[in-house]
């Protein structure tokens, strides 16, 4: 990933326990799981499609 951005985030132990339950479903590494959760949330809330529509002038 040449154009990737690394960030540091902190989770409480209970948040991390919840996130760890998604290993295997959302990815294998911690980074994959967290990245895919964020992208899924953005998609669910329509942020991704709304942004694309604005960029191509549909809104």
N, C-alpha and C positions, 0 to 999 in steps of 0.2 A: 504494500500500500504506500505508494510514493507520496500521494497528496493527502495523507492522513493527518489528523490532529489528535494529539494526546492530551487528555485532561485528567485531573485527579478529582474523584468524587468520594464522599464519605457516606456510609450507611450505618444505621444503628444495627446492633446484632440481630434484632428481630426482623428488620428489613432485609438484611443479608440472608437470613435463614429462608425467607420467602423467595428471594431471588435465586438462591441455590437450587430450589426445587425445580427450576426451569432448565437446568443443565440437561442436555440431551434433546430437549424439545426446541429450545431457542438457540442452541449452539453448544459447543464443547468447552470453550474457554470462558473465563469470567467476562472478558471484554466483549466477546460475541454475544453472550446472553444479555448484558446490559445494553449494548448497541441495538440489538433486535427488539428488546422491550421498548426502548425509546422510539424506535421507528414504528413499531406497531401502535403505540399510543398516538403518535403524530398522525398516522394514517386513520386510526379510529376516530379521531377528533376532526378529521377532514382538513387538517393543516396542509398536508402535502398536496391534495388535489386542488384546494383553494389557491395555494401559491402558484401552482402550474397554470391554472385558469387565469389568474391575474397577469401572469407573465405573457401569455399568448393573447390576452385581450378579450377573454370571454366574460369578464366581470367588470 
